[in-house]
Amino acid sequence: MKESRILKCTSYILIPILTLIIIITAFYEVGKEVVKEDNYNSEYFKTDDFLNNFMYLLSDGTSELIYDNEKYNSVEDGENKICYYGNFEEYNYNNIKDFYYLIQYQNLAFTNVELTENTNTIDEIKNYITQEDGKKANIINGNVEANSELIKNKALKYFNRFNFTYYTINIEEQNQNLNEYEYENMTEEYYTEDEELSTNTVTREKEYHETNIADFQIYTTYKEEILLGTDNIILEQIINILSPYEQIMIYIMPVSAILLALILIYLIISIGHIKGKEEIDLNDLDKIPLEIIYIISFFIIGMIICIPVAIIEYNNTNLNLFISLFLLAYFVSYVFGMSSLVTTIKRIKAKAFWKYTITGKICKWFIGFCKKIWKALKGGYNSITATWNKLAKLILIIFLYIIVSIILMAIFNILGLLISIGIGIYLLYKFNLRINCYEHIERHLKAIYDGDHSSKLNPDDFTKEFQDIVKYINDVSSGFENAIQEGIKSERMKTELITNVSHDIKTPLTSIINYVDLLKKENIENEKAKEYIDILDNKSQRLKKLIEDLVEVSKASSGNVKLNMEKIDICELIKQATGEFEDKFKSKNLDVIYNANEENIYINADNRYMYRIIENLFVNISKYALDSSRVYIDIIKNDLKVKIAVKNISKERLNITPDELMQRFVRGDKSRTTEGSGLGISISKSLTELQNGKFTLNVDGDLFKVELEFDII
Amino acid sequence: MYNVLVCDDDKEIVKAIEIYLSKEGYNILKAYNGNEALKILKNNKIHLIILDIMMPEKDGIETLNEIRKTASIPVIMLSAKSEDEDKINGLNLGADDYVTKPFNPLELIARVNSGIRRYTKLGNIKDEENQNIYSTGDLIIDDNLKKVSVDGNEVKLTPTEYNILKFLTQNKGIVYSIEQIYKNVWEDEAYAAENIIAVHIRHIREKIEINPKEPKYLKVIWGIGYKIEKI
């Protein structure tokens, strides 16, 4: 039941339809009342109420005309004066032009008829009014003429007032305290400035005007069919369309409401349950912060509902447009509203209502933050997380400082401000102390990073918060220092071991070499024995060379070499070295092509080790270069560096990588074991690097290329 | 008949040296540690000592110190210690020569010969002051006869080699670059000197030095030039 897709889909389809029915019914009921109200207004002119008001107005107007005609717009018509009371707009009648009147008193007239060429004089206006169709009530010489008994009676009743005596007052204002109110208040009571009621004993001069209904001529016409109708045509149209179904709607609406309620209850129960899943299923939509969903839905629904409302407001009469826009707005609102509702329900059911809300997240963070501060203030954290402790204290101090400052300033004004500034400066000073500590630590760490492990931080230089950090840093740098010393020591020990072992090997080797030599000099007939002795001789010499190279490579690679750096000319050195190797090169018919872009190029190096580097390279060339090939030695100087490139063609195929070649005990041709130790390149590389040079080896096919790079001076 | 004392804890090495030197006509006395050597030295007329450094009881350095207290006989250190510091140390303590193990027997013989000659014929050279005769140590250049001799043995040089050697010996102790040598010897601009000088120098070294790789007289200062050592 809970997991049925069909039921859910049906629900989602039924909900808007049922809701629509309910809305339409409600709309109809409300609309009906609104239209009724409007129609009531249009009938107003036919009622006693209107007549009463109308007559009262006219009678009021006539008295106004007599006393106060000065305040109206007026037109002089020969001896007559025509005043305009204006339209009866304050009584909110729309089609006032269908309602005319004229009141005349002696040579004064009062009318609402618009003055045109044909209505310039009182008589013309009279004609205009009397010629109009409609209900009329004319009062001439005290006689009421009306085409309706009702109006006649009313008119008689109201215009009897004109029999009263009216008078104008000419006040001799002896008491200057009199207010204008007293003017209208016809009693002799008045209010003094102290707002006390008192009676006045001023003498007055009164001018009496006795008026009678017979002094007036009143002409009125109002049309029988004044159609005001309703404001809203669309509303009326809809009500008209719906009215035949009124009875049906009254029955359908409660049914729809009950059904809707049932469906909603079903949905609330079943939402979020998916086949094969125990817990409430939350999709991506359900993980968008709820506030965002609400705001988006609210705005879209609000905007789209404005469209049909605006149509009603602006009295557009296109019913079809209204209906289509209304339905569009309705369904868009439904989609958004329902989505918001569904996701809200799902979240509540999954007990994740706050989880995916911005408010929830902020609250959670804030609560966590407060908890941390609280815990830190209580000292609940151990020293590793002491930073929190400090931060919490800092926040508390700032907070207290602000409060204290406010209180101080509130109580002592300027003095409080000064005290507060003083405290602020003191706090800044304390704060600055800590910043200095931080900077000190940073500098120290930089020094450690740069390789200075021996210096230590002095704990006395730091405030007590930093004692732990200082201790840790000192321990770490001691650790480094020890490790480095250990490393150096073990490297040195290795070199020493190799050196010592080599001494121990050399002594027996001396005997071997010497006795082999002596054996060679013995008169040995046996050819085989001679051959064996040669092998012994060869191998013992090789062993000797190996041991020497071994010592050298271990010293060079461990940096255990005393360098005597001086200014040397690399070109001179290359020339000297080629001179040394001239015979060897010649014997293999190697053509040395020397090329330097300058005569003298000076570098800082130890001349003996520099020669060792070159010697090793040349030895390699003399051993491994292809016979009768060319050897290129290029010395290229640029702004800061000099590059010595030595290139030759290998006799054998080079089937190993440059990296392998530079490793110890590797030779270009692995199968050959006759001469050399395979350490030459390794020694050269180490020695080059010891002298701050760069050693690169490239193998390109049979081209063997070594490049040395040094800073020039 | 010169007496050579060979002192080494390795008996086979002592024996091998004995074999080589006996062939050269020297009389060999053998010692296997420093004390023995000193004892023999006290009781015999010795012309040259070959002394190992690493020995039991009394090592070569101590022994050398003892010897130098009383005698000025030539001492050749023979050691497996081949570091520069070892050599410098040995020579500074009064050794006349330093040979590293494993040694070339011919080189050792040559050095023994040189030592003996220098010791026995010391003071015979009186004409050092003579004009046109230049010398350093046992290297003598007689410009009158155009003859060069090392340890009394005449050396045959080509005219160019002779000129280079003469120029350097005349200015012994001073380092000259290839260019400067070219200018002075050829009396011409060193335009394409290249490595001609270097080749000549090597040839000279091969002729006048016992071990050209470790020259005594004509030294190479790599990257700077050449010089004749002032001895």
Interface residues (C-beta under 8 A of the other chain):
Chain A: T499 S502 H503 D504 K506 T507 P508 L509 T510 S511 I512 I513 N514 Y515 D517 L518 S540 K544 E548 V551 E566 I568 D569 I570 E572 L573 K575 Q576 A577 T578 G579 E580 E582 D583 Y594 A605 N607 R608 M610 Y611
Chain B: D10 E12 I13 A16 I17 I19 Y20 M54 A80 K81 S82 E83 T100 K101 P102 F103 P105 S177 I178 A193 E194 N195 I196 I197 A198 V199 H200 I201 R202 V220 I221 W222 G223 I224 G225 Y226
